[in-house]
């Protein structure tokens, strides 16, 4: 669900948020305090967008690339949470993190093994 909010343009985001909160208040699914806080966050996010854009455009290119990679991971994780569920996604991310750490820890040994193999093949 979070992914859908990220993909909406600012105008549609604010209008749909107001309509959704109003409908939730009418039906009784949302308490007035929660509804006002949701509307406040929506308005604040629309008001802060130019400042955040100016801040991000002032960053070096490599920091922008790191932010792009981080946002991409968040979007991919949200897609998987939508498709297979939150708990399965958490399990998948934990497994991928463990495999990544194991790869990083084994990388120096694999490089050394490749160098030794190359040295042994060169002596023949």
C-alpha positions in Angstrom: 0.0 0.0 0.0 2.9 2.4 0.7 4.1 1.9 -2.8 0.9 3.2 -4.3 1.2 6.4 -2.3 4.8 6.9 -3.6 3.7 6.7 -7.2 0.9 9.2 -7.0 1.5 12.8 -8.2 1.3 15.5 -5.6 -2.1 16.9 -6.7 -3.8 13.4 -6.8 -2.1 12.5 -3.5 -3.6 15.4 -1.6 -7.0 15.1 -3.1 -7.3 11.3 -2.6 -6.0 11.6 0.9 -8.7 14.2 1.7 -11.4 12.1 0.1 -10.2 8.9 1.8 -10.0 10.5 5.2 -13.4 12.1 4.8 -15.0 8.8 3.8 -13.3 7.1 6.7 -14.7 9.7 9.1 -18.2 9.4 7.6 -18.2 5.6 7.8 -16.5 5.5 11.2 -13.4 3.7 10.3 -11.1 6.6 11.2 -11.2 8.6 14.4 -11.2 12.4 14.0 -7.7 12.7 15.7 -6.2 10.1 13.4 -7.9 11.7 10.4 -6.5 15.1 11.2 -3.0 13.7 11.7 -3.2 12.0 8.3 -4.3 15.2 6.6 -1.6 17.1 8.4 1.1 14.7 7.2 -0.3 14.9 3.6 -0.2 18.7 3.6 3.2 18.8 5.2 4.6 16.4 2.6 3.3 18.5 -0.2 4.6 21.7 1.4 8.1 20.2 2.0 8.5 18.8 -1.5 10.3 21.9 -3.0 12.7 22.1 0.0 13.5 18.4 -0.2 14.0 18.7 -4.0 16.4 21.6 -3.6 18.3 19.7 -0.9 18.7 16.6 -2.9 19.7 18.5 -6.1 22.5 20.1 -4.1 24.0 16.8 -3.0 27.0 15.2 -4.9 26.2 12.7 -7.6 27.4 9.7 -5.6 25.2 10.6 -2.7 22.3 10.9 -5.1 23.1 7.5 -6.5 23.1 6.0 -3.0 19.7 7.6 -2.3 18.4 6.2 -5.6 19.6 2.7 -4.7 18.1 3.0 -1.2 14.7 4.1 -2.6 14.9 1.3 -5.2 15.3 -1.2 -2.4 12.4 0.2 -0.5 10.2 0.0 -3.6 11.2 -3.5 -4.3 10.6 -4.6 -0.7 7.2 -2.9 -0.8 6.3 -4.8 -3.9 7.4 -8.1 -2.4 5.4 -7.3 0.8 2.4 -6.6 -1.4 2.8 -9.9 -3.3 3.9 -12.4 -0.7 3.2 -10.7 2.6 5.1 -8.7 5.2 6.4 -11.7 7.2 7.6 -13.6 4.2 9.3 -10.4 2.9 11.1 -9.9 6.2 12.3 -13.5 6.1 13.5 -13.1 2.5 15.3 -9.8 3.3 17.0 -11.5 6.3 18.1 -14.4 4.2 19.5 -12.1 1.5 21.3 -10.0 4.1 22.9 -13.2 5.6 24.0 -14.4 2.2 25.4 -11.0 1.4 27.4 -10.9 4.6 28.7 -14.4 3.9 29.8 -13.4 0.4 31.6 -10.3 1.7 33.4 -12.4 4.4 34.4 -15.1 1.9 35.5 -12.7 -0.9 39.1 -12.2 0.3 39.6 -15.9 0.7 38.3 -16.5 -2.8 40.6 -13.9 -4.2 43.6 -15.5 -2.5 42.5 -18.9 -3.8 42.3 -17.6 -7.3 45.7 -16.0 -7.0 47.2 -19.3 -5.7 45.6 -21.2 -8.5 47.0 -18.8 -11.1 50.5 -19.1 -9.5 50.3 -22.9 -9.5 49.2 -23.0 -13.1 52.0 -20.7 -14.1 54.7 -22.9 -12.7 53.9 -25.9 -14.8 
